[in-house]
Amino acid sequence: MRKKAIYQPSIKNSSLRQGEILTDVVQYNPVVSELSREAEELSFEPVIHPYAIIVTQDCDLDWDYRARQSNNTQSSKLLNSVILCEIATAQEVRDIADKDIMNRKAWELVKSQRHERFYFFEKIPVEYELEQAGLPELTADFKKIFGIDAATLYRQIDLGIAKRRTVLSSPYLEHFSQRYYSFHSRVALPYQYESE
């Protein structure tokens, strides 16, 4: 038995948290073919994210939530977007068709947290999850990030469209955050070092 849980249930009627896993988040993208200088109206296509994890910093999320609760619509603390990272089930990631990305050896790196692009989450038991349904093994892909207007995201949660599920506990949150930001701060070199 573990001494410290990896997850804790999300808390209703509170600010969103960094490291919080949500389900069924809807992102609205404009229909690209309708974009023009003359267009006065645009259509939007919904993109449903079955699983996503919040990567926006806790302090920013907390300040935003407090400003929204006080109806301070002019506050500099309001976020215009919440940044999330797309998550898939671990099985979906293992089944990626492009074997150049995910072969057996690469999957071993993913599940042991040694693949720079992916982050593995073990199965989330019902007692550590707000909906009391549990979640399967999941994998975040650090290349697949997106932003959603903060007011829209809270509205989706209020309407039950998107659901708050669980939050990473410390030090797992810090581990995830460090891995995410490390991936996004990497530097591409024009040539690799060579050894004689």
Secondary structure as GFF3:
##gff-version 3
##sequence-region A 1 196
A	DSSP	beta_strand	7	9	.	.	.	ID=ss1
A	DSSP	beta_strand	20	30	.	.	.	ID=ss2
A	DSSP	three_ten_helix	32	34	.	.	.	ID=ss3
A	DSSP	beta_strand	44	54	.	.	.	ID=ss4
A	DSSP	alpha_helix	58	69	.	.	.	ID=ss5
A	DSSP	beta_strand	82	89	.	.	.	ID=ss6
A	DSSP	alpha_helix	90	94	.	.	.	ID=ss7
A	DSSP	alpha_helix	104	111	.	.	.	ID=ss8
A	DSSP	beta_strand	118	121	.	.	.	ID=ss9
A	DSSP	three_ten_helix	126	128	.	.	.	ID=ss10
A	DSSP	beta_strand	138	148	.	.	.	ID=ss11
A	DSSP	alpha_helix	150	158	.	.	.	ID=ss12
A	DSSP	beta_strand	163	168	.	.	.	ID=ss13
A	DSSP	alpha_helix	172	184	.	.	.	ID=ss14
###
